[in-house]
Amino acid sequence: MDNSIVARSFSQHWRKKMRRGAFFGGLVLGFFICIYFTPYQGPLPFGADVTTPVKSRIVCNFTEPESDFCEMHGDIRILGNSSTIFFPHFSVADMFTKNNWPRIKPYARKTDEGALERVRQFRFSQEMPRCTQNHRVPAILFSIGGYTGNYYHSFSDVVIPLYTTSRKFNGQVQFLLADMKVFWTAKFQVVLKKLSNYEAIDIDKEEGVHCFPSMIIGLKKYKELSIDPLTSPDYSVTNFREFLRSSYYLKREYAIRLGSKEKRRPRMLIISRTRTRKLMNEHELVTMAQKLGFDVVLAEASSNISEFSQLVNSCDVLMGVHGAGLTNIVFLPNNAVFIQVLPIPFGDIEWIARTTFGDPSKTMNLRYLEYKISEKESSLIQKYPLDHEVFKNPPLVAQKGWSYFKSIYLENQNLKLDVLRFKTTLLEALQMLSM
């Protein structure tokens, strides 16, 4: 996967204790930033005189760890090319002045400065420009900037949060996309069309004023590849996976159960990597898995989601080295087995791997296995002796900076698995499929 999530998590790991006090202080302060105004009296009538006052309300939540978002009802107007949201019909004298209105970047990774550098910021205004286009349905404004060039981040930062934020509208919602990327909307067009009955608007290019009866700014995010059952009680990861199966016409809801009347062999997909963290003996692994009774497919993750999701859904086991391609576990059938191979150093990579894929996979009704390579299974053994700090003291390597750490462990490490040692993991996978 893209190194951004690892970099952010890696950095947070080392600063965790230092930030606890700041977090709790910020949490208390955040509750006072949530704002509420006069009751909503109904939507702006289509074609109505834009000077007609419509009482409004706004609730903003800046206390969530991953995302800031606001829900606005009433006379809501937006001029996209100036990144301005107009909310004219209320008084803010007791809460804000014209100079300290909150600003918001509608991307669900609020503490990651690297991501937010690529996200457009929107400001609020009490001005009242004339509407050039009235809409009858609510709007959701969100960014597809940040790290969405990466497959994992597309799902974790946008697709899943968009699902939990928009599903309640049953398609009757207009998406406003900031930081538009044509390749991204083409890649995820199935999801966008399933969640909204309207063509998404590239809001950054809009020169006219769009008016809505209500608007949500930003997406609600819980944790990586997860949905909070408390704040989103009507939706779960199970619901999201059902949504994906329906959207991409995936046939299999459950993986094979060995020992039942099913006579076919279990199917295993090995996610191949061609640039970094490559499995150097893929074909040996394929041969060994076939001897154990698997039908094996070796494939690199494809950018064509419609096609690749079909392949993933046809499999009972998915294995691969930690990286963005493992995001495709969202398409596996229930009770399938997911094997994540961890490169060195596991002490510093292991908790990241579990946060990004291991823990989320368990909420997806998947069986999770982890394979930690030994020093002898890493290509680093060809560059460094076993007593080198690269093996013995990764935290010391980390002190030399993230770029140095990344270049060694993530960009210049390949893996050659011990086939006999890995065989034990595959036997465990078979055992899980018989449960």
C-alpha positions in Angstrom: 0.0 0.0 0.0 1.0 3.6 -0.3 3.4 4.6 2.5 1.4 7.6 3.7 -0.7 5.6 6.1 2.3 3.8 7.5 4.2 7.1 7.8 1.3 8.7 9.7 0.8 5.7 12.0 4.5 5.3 12.5 4.9 8.9 13.5 1.9 8.7 15.8 3.3 5.5 17.4 6.4 7.4 18.6 4.5 10.5 19.7 1.6 8.7 21.3 2.4 9.4 24.9 3.3 13.0 24.3 -0.1 13.6 22.6 -2.4 12.1 25.2 -2.7 15.2 27.2 -3.2 17.4 24.1 -5.9 15.0 22.9 -8.0 15.1 26.0 -7.6 18.8 26.3 -8.7 19.2 22.6 -11.6 16.9 23.1 -13.0 19.0 25.9 -12.5 22.2 23.9 -14.1 20.5 20.9 -17.4 20.1 22.6 -17.6 23.9 22.8 -16.9 24.3 19.1 -20.1 22.3 18.2 -22.6 25.0 17.2 -26.3 25.1 16.9 -28.6 27.8 15.5 -32.3 28.6 15.1 -34.7 25.9 14.1 -35.0 24.8 10.5 -38.4 25.9 9.1 -38.4 23.9 5.8 -36.4 23.8 2.5 -36.0 26.7 0.1 -38.8 26.3 -2.4 -37.7 25.5 -5.9 -37.8 28.6 -7.9 -38.5 30.8 -4.9 -37.4 34.4 -4.5 -33.9 34.1 -3.2 -34.5 37.1 -0.9 -37.1 35.2 1.1 -35.7 34.6 4.6 -35.6 30.9 5.6 -34.6 30.2 9.2 -31.8 27.7 9.4 -29.6 25.6 11.6 -26.1 24.2 11.5 -24.4 21.6 13.7 -20.7 21.1 13.4 -18.7 18.4 15.0 -15.0 19.0 15.4 -14.4 16.5 18.2 -14.1 13.3 16.1 -10.5 11.9 15.8 -10.6 11.4 12.0 -12.9 13.9 10.5 -14.6 17.3 10.9 -18.1 17.7 9.5 -21.1 20.0 9.5 -24.8 19.4 8.9 -26.7 22.4 7.6 -30.4 22.8 7.0 -32.3 25.8 5.5 -31.1 28.2 2.9 -27.7 26.8 1.9 -25.7 28.2 -1.0 -22.3 27.4 -2.4 -20.0 29.1 -4.9 -17.6 26.3 -5.7 -14.8 28.2 -7.5 -14.4 30.5 -4.5 -14.7 27.6 -2.0 -17.4 29.5 -0.1 -20.6 28.2 1.6 -23.2 30.8 2.2 -25.5 30.5 5.2 -27.2 33.9 5.5 -30.3 33.7 7.6 -29.1 33.6 11.2 -27.1 35.6 13.7 -23.8 34.5 14.9 -23.0 37.4 17.2 -22.8 35.2 20.3 -20.6 32.5 18.8 -18.4 33.9 16.0 -17.4 37.1 14.4 -17.0 37.5 10.7 -13.2 37.0 11.1 -13.3 33.7 13.1 -15.8 31.6 11.3 -14.7 28.0 11.2 -13.1 26.6 8.0 -13.3 23.0 7.0 -11.3 20.6 4.8 -13.8 17.9 3.8 -11.5 14.9 3.9 -11.6 12.2 6.6 -8.0 12.3 7.8 -8.0 15.5 9.8 -4.7 15.1 11.7 -2.6 14.2 8.6 -0.9 17.3 7.4 0.5 15.5 4.3 -3.0 14.5 3.2 -4.6 17.9 4.0 -2.1 19.7 1.8 -3.9 18.2 -1.1 -7.4 19.1 0.1 -9.3 22.3 -0.6 -10.5 24.4 2.3 -14.0 25.8 2.4 -15.1 28.9 4.4 -18.5 30.0 5.6 -20.0 33.4 4.9 -23.2 35.3 5.8 -23.3 37.0 2.4 -26.4 36.3 0.2 -25.5 35.8 -3.5 -28.3 35.1 -5.9 -29.0 31.5 -6.7 -28.2 30.5 -10.3 -29.4 26.9 -9.8 -31.8 25.5 -7.2 -31.8 21.9 -6.1 -34.6 19.9 -4.5 -32.4 17.4 -2.8 -29.7 17.6 -0.1 -26.0 17.8 -1.0 -22.9 16.2 0.4 -19.6 18.0 -0.1 -16.4 16.0 0.2 -12.9 15.9 -1.2 -11.3 13.3 -3.3 -7.9 14.9 -2.8 -5.6 13.7 0.0 -4.3 10.2 -0.5 -7.0 9.0 -2.8 -4.5 8.1 -5.5 -4.0 5.1 -3.3 -6.5 2.2 -3.4 -6.5 1.6 0.4 -7.1 5.3 1.2 -9.8 5.5 -1.4 -11.8 3.0 0.6 -10.8 4.0 4.1 -10.9 7.8 3.7 -13.8 8.2 1.1 -15.8 5.1 0.0 -16.7 3.7 3.4 -17.3 7.2 5.0 -19.4 8.2 2.0 -21.5 5.0 2.4 -22.3 5.7 6.1 -22.9 9.4 5.4 -25.1 9.1 2.3 -26.9 5.7 2.4 -29.8 7.1 4.5 -30.8 9.3 1.5 -31.6 6.3 -0.7 -30.1 8.0 -3.7 -31.9 11.3 -3.3 -28.7 13.3 -2.6 -26.3 15.4 -4.8 -22.6 14.8 -4.4 -20.3 17.8 -4.7 -16.7 16.7 -5.3 -13.8 18.9 -4.4 -10.3 18.2 -5.7 -11.8 16.3 -8.6 -9.9 13.5 -10.2 -11.4 12.0 -13.4 -9.6 8.7 -12.9 -11.0 8.4 -9.4 -14.6 9.0 -10.4 -14.2 6.6 -13.4 -12.8 3.9 -11.1 -15.5 4.3 -8.5 -18.4 5.2 -10.8 -20.3 2.1 -9.7 -20.3 3.2 -6.1 -21.1 6.8 -6.9 -24.1 5.8 -9.0 -25.4 3.3 -6.5 -25.4 5.9 -3.7 -26.7 8.9 -5.7 -29.3 9.2 -8.5 -27.6 12.4 -9.7 -24.4 13.1 -11.7 -21.7 14.2 -9.3 -20.7 17.9 -9.6 -17.1 19.0 -9.9 -17.8 21.9 -7.5 -14.3 23.5 -7.8 -15.1 24.6 -11.4 -18.6 25.8 -10.8 -19.0 29.6 -11.4 -22.6 29.7 -10.5 -24.3 29.6 -7.0 -25.9 26.3 -6.3 -28.7 26.4 -3.6 -29.8 23.4 -1.5 -32.4 22.7 1.2 -29.6 21.1 3.3 -26.0 20.1 3.1 -23.5 17.8 4.8 -19.9 19.0 4.6 -17.3 16.3 5.1 -17.7 12.6 5.7 -18.0 10.7 9.0 -15.2 8.3 9.6 -14.7 5.9 12.5 -11.5 3.9 12.1 -9.6 2.4 9.2 -11.9 0.3 6.9 -14.5 0.3 9.7 -17.9 1.6 10.7 -18.8 2.7 14.2 -21.8 0.7 15.4 -22.6 3.5 17.9 -22.7 6.5 15.7 -24.0 4.6 12.7 -26.4 2.1 14.3 -28.3 1.5 11.0 -25.2 0.5 9.1 -22.3 -1.9 9.7 -19.4 -3.3 7.8 -21.6 -6.3 7.1 -24.1 -3.9 5.5 -21.3 -2.3 3.5 -20.1 -5.6 2.2 -23.6 -6.5 1.2 -23.8 -3.2 -0.6 -20.6 -4.0 -2.5 -21.9 -7.5 -3.5 -25.1 -5.9 -4.8 -23.3 -3.0 -6.6 -20.7 -5.3 -8.3 -23.1 -8.3 -8.8 -20.9 -10.6 -6.7 -22.5 -14.0 -6.4 -20.9 -15.6 -3.4 -22.0 -14.6 0.1 -20.2 -17.4 1.9 -16.8 -19.2 1.4 -16.6 -22.9 1.0 -17.1 -25.2 4.0 -14.8 -28.2 3.7 -16.4 -31.4 4.8 -19.8 -30.4 3.7 -21.5 -31.6 0.5 -19.4 -29.1 -1.5 -17.0 -31.2 -3.6 -15.0 -28.4 -5.3 -11.5 -27.5 -4.1 -11.0 -24.4 -2.0 -9.7 -21.5 -4.2 -6.8 -19.3 -3.1 -5.8 -15.9 -4.5 -2.2 -14.8 -4.0 -1.9 -11.0 -4.5 1.3 -10.5 -6.6 3.5 -7.4 -6.2 5.8 -6.2 -8.9 7.5 -3.2 -7.4 8.2 -3.3 -3.7 7.9 -6.1 -1.1 7.7 -8.7 -3.9 7.3 -12.4 -3.2 10.4 -13.8 -5.0 9.2 -17.5 -4.9 5.6 -17.1 -5.9 5.5 -20.1 -8.1 7.0 -22.4 -5.4 4.2 -21.2 -3.1 1.6 -22.0 -5.8 3.0 -25.5 -6.3 2.9 -26.2 -2.6 -0.6 -24.9 -2.1 -1.8 -27.0 -5.0 -0.4 -30.1 -3.4 -2.3 -29.2 -0.3 -5.6 -29.2 -2.2 -6.0 -25.6 -3.3 -6.9 -24.2 -6.7 -4.5 -21.3 -6.9 -4.8 -18.0 -8.7 -1.8 -15.7 -8.9 -2.7 -12.1 -9.8 -1.7 -8.5 -9.3 -4.4 -6.3 -8.0 -6.2 -4.6 -10.9 -7.5 -1.1 -11.2 -10.6 -2.5 -12.8 -12.7 -3.0 -9.7 -15.7 -4.6 -11.5 -13.4 -7.4 -12.9 -11.1 -7.9 -9.9 -13.9 -7.9 -7.4 -15.4 -10.9 -9.3 -12.1 -12.7 -9.0 -11.7 -12.0 -5.3 -15.3 -13.0 -4.5 -14.7 -16.4 -6.2 -11.9 -17.2 -3.8 -12.0 -18.7 -0.3 -8.5 -17.6 0.8 -6.6 -14.4 0.0 -3.0 -14.0 0.9 -0.4 -11.3 0.2 2.3 -9.1 1.6 1.2 -6.0 3.5 0.1 -3.4 1.0 -2.7 -1.6 -0.7 -3.7 -4.6 -2.8 -5.0 -6.3 0.4 -7.9 -3.8 0.5 -9.6 -6.2 -1.9 -10.6 -8.3 1.2 -13.8 -6.2 1.2 -15.0 -8.4 -1.7 -14.2 -11.8 -0.1 -17.2 -14.0 0.8 -18.1 -14.3 4.5 -16.0 -16.9 6.4 -13.1 -16.7 3.9 -9.6 -16.7 5.2 -7.3 -13.7 4.9 -3.5 -14.2 5.3 -1.4 -11.1 5.7 2.4 -11.6 5.3 4.4 -9.2 7.4 7.9 -8.0 6.3 10.6 -7.1 8.7 10.5 -5.4 11.2 7.4 -7.0 12.7 7.7 -5.0 16.0 7.1 -1.8 14.2 5.1 -3.0 11.2 2.9 -5.5 13.1 0.6 -3.0 14.9 0.3 -1.0 11.7 -0.7 -4.1 9.7 -3.3 -5.0 12.3 -4.7 -1.5 12.4 -5.0 -1.3 8.6 -6.1 -4.8 7.7 -6.0 -7.3 10.6 -8.6 -5.7 12.9 -10.9 -4.5 10.1 -11.0 -8.0 8.6 -12.4 -9.4 11.7 -15.4 -7.1 11.5 -16.0 -8.3 7.9 -16.7 -11.9 9.1 -13.3 -13.1 7.8 -10.9 -15.4 9.4 -7.5 -13.7 9.9 -4.0 -15.2 9.9 -0.7 -13.5 10.1 2.6 -14.8 8.8 5.7 -13.0 10.2 8.8 -13.7 8.1 12.1 -14.5 9.6 15.3 -12.6 8.9 16.4 -15.3 6.5 13.2 -14.8 4.4 14.0 -11.2 3.8 16.2 -9.8 1.0 17.8 -7.5 3.6 19.9 -10.5 4.7 21.9 -10.1 1.5 22.7 -6.5 2.4 23.2 -6.5 6.2 24.6 -9.0 8.8 22.2 -10.4 11.3 23.8 -8.3 14.1 23.1 -5.1 12.2 20.7 -2.5 13.6 18.4 -3.1 10.7 17.6 -6.4 12.3 18.5 -5.9 15.9 17.3 -2.3 16.6 14.7 -1.0 14.1 13.8 1.9 16.6 17.3 3.2 16.2 16.8 3.1 12.4 13.6 5.0 12.9 15.4 7.7 14.7 17.2 8.6 11.5 13.9 9.7 10.0 10.9 8.2 8.2 12.5 8.5 4.7 15.4 6.4 5.8 13.2 3.8 7.6 10.9 3.6 4.6 13.7 3.2 2.1 15.1 0.2 3.9 12.0 -1.7 5.0 9.3 -0.8 2.6 11.0 0.2 -0.7 14.0 -2.1 -0.8 12.8 -5.3 0.8 11.6 -8.3 -1.0 10.5 -11.6 0.5 11.3 -15.3 -0.2 9.1 -17.4 2.0 10.3 -20.6 3.6 7.8 -23.0 1.8 7.9 -25.6 4.6 7.4 -23.0 7.3 4.6 -21.3 5.4 2.9 -24.6 4.8 1.8 -24.6 8.5 -0.1 -21.4 7.9 -1.9 -22.9 4.9 -2.8 -26.0 6.8 -4.3 -23.7 9.5 -6.3 -21.9 6.7 -7.7 -25.3 5.6 -8.7 -26.1 9.1 -10.5 -22.8 9.4 -12.5 -23.6 6.2 -13.7 -26.8 7.7 -15.2 -25.0 10.8 
